[in-house]
């Protein structure tokens, strides 16, 4: 039980960091590099990675 609380606090901290990082990536790709198609794919890849991480950690924490 104590381990789950520690894991959840670390998970929420990591998710907030990932969210700010993905918003920075999205802003940079969508507002500053309009002619660069690689930036769109990079931001989409980071968002996909973020969603997979959310799904995996929620499955681990709440099983």
Secondary structure, 3 states (H helix, E strand, C coil): CHHHHHHHHHHHHHHHHHHHHHHHHHHHHHHHCCCCHHHHHHHHHHHHHHHHHHHHHHHHHCC
